[in-house]
């Protein structure tokens, strides 16, 4: 049925984004200050560059997301999240690492 197919497509998208994040991860990536994150994200927006962000959510859980930054404004990053396949907002002060991602999917 259509609902099952849509859900399966979401799962496949999330798995592929996770695999890509694992390939991109840099074990020596330094943690950034909020000012450092802001600068790296603004550079990514200007260059139209996909990045892997290390993010700490409201519950203190660390996650990595591959995103296409759209804009940085008012302490928030607006970006297309590859895992969710949707545009999301991330609080810049919760972003700990920003690493460029190669262009291959």
C-alpha positions as CSV (number, residue, x, y, z in Angstrom):
1,X,0.0,0.0,0.0
2,X,1.1,3.6,-0.5
3,X,1.6,4.4,3.2
4,X,4.0,1.4,3.6
5,X,5.9,2.4,0.4
6,X,6.3,6.0,1.7
7,X,7.5,4.8,5.1
8,X,10.0,2.4,3.5
9,X,11.3,5.2,1.3
10,X,11.8,7.3,4.5
11,X,13.7,4.5,6.1
12,X,15.9,4.0,3.1
13,X,16.7,7.8,3.0
14,X,17.6,7.8,6.7
15,X,19.9,4.7,6.3
16,X,21.6,6.2,3.3
17,X,22.2,9.5,5.2
18,X,23.5,7.6,8.1
19,X,25.9,5.6,5.9
20,X,27.1,8.8,4.3
21,X,27.6,10.5,7.7
22,X,29.7,7.5,8.8
23,X,31.9,7.7,5.7
24,X,32.3,11.5,6.2
25,X,33.1,11.5,9.9
26,X,36.5,12.8,10.9
27,X,37.7,11.3,14.2
28,X,40.0,14.3,14.7
29,X,37.4,17.0,14.1
30,X,37.8,19.6,16.8
31,X,34.8,20.8,18.8
32,X,33.8,24.3,17.8
33,X,32.6,27.2,20.0
34,X,29.3,28.7,19.0
35,X,31.2,31.5,17.2
36,X,33.3,28.9,15.3
37,X,30.2,27.0,14.3
38,X,28.5,30.2,13.1
39,X,31.5,31.1,11.0
40,X,31.8,27.6,9.5
41,X,28.0,27.5,8.8
42,X,28.0,30.9,7.1
43,X,30.9,29.8,4.9
44,X,28.9,26.7,4.0
45,X,25.8,28.8,3.1
46,X,27.9,31.1,0.9
47,X,29.6,28.2,-0.9
48,X,26.5,26.1,-1.2
49,X,28.4,23.3,0.5
50,X,26.9,20.2,2.2
51,X,28.2,19.7,5.7
52,X,28.1,17.1,8.5
53,X,27.2,18.7,11.8
54,X,27.6,17.2,15.2
55,X,24.6,18.3,17.2
56,X,23.4,18.0,20.8
57,X,19.6,18.0,21.1
58,X,17.4,19.3,23.9
59,X,17.9,16.0,25.9
60,X,21.7,16.1,25.7
61,X,21.8,13.4,23.0
62,X,24.6,13.8,20.4
63,X,23.7,13.1,16.8
64,X,25.3,13.7,13.4
65,X,23.3,15.1,10.5
66,X,24.3,15.8,6.9
67,X,22.7,19.1,6.0
68,X,22.5,21.6,3.1
69,X,22.6,24.9,4.9
70,X,20.2,27.5,3.6
71,X,20.7,30.4,6.1
72,X,22.0,31.3,9.5
73,X,20.0,33.9,11.3
74,X,19.2,34.8,14.9
75,X,21.3,31.9,16.3
76,X,19.5,29.3,14.1
77,X,20.7,27.3,11.2
78,X,18.0,26.5,8.6
79,X,19.0,23.6,6.5
80,X,17.8,20.6,4.5
81,X,18.4,17.6,6.7
82,X,19.3,14.6,4.5
83,X,18.1,12.1,7.1
84,X,14.7,13.6,7.5
85,X,14.6,14.7,3.8
86,X,13.1,18.0,5.1
87,X,14.1,21.5,6.0
88,X,14.8,21.8,9.7
89,X,16.2,24.4,12.1
90,X,19.1,23.7,14.4
91,X,20.2,26.0,17.3
92,X,23.8,27.1,16.5
93,X,24.9,26.9,20.1
94,X,24.1,23.2,20.1
95,X,26.3,22.5,17.0
96,X,29.7,21.1,18.1
97,X,31.3,20.2,14.8
98,X,31.0,21.3,11.1
99,X,32.8,19.2,8.4
100,X,32.5,19.5,4.7
101,X,31.0,16.5,2.9
102,X,32.2,15.2,-0.5
103,X,29.7,15.7,-3.3
104,X,29.2,12.0,-3.9
105,X,25.9,10.7,-2.4
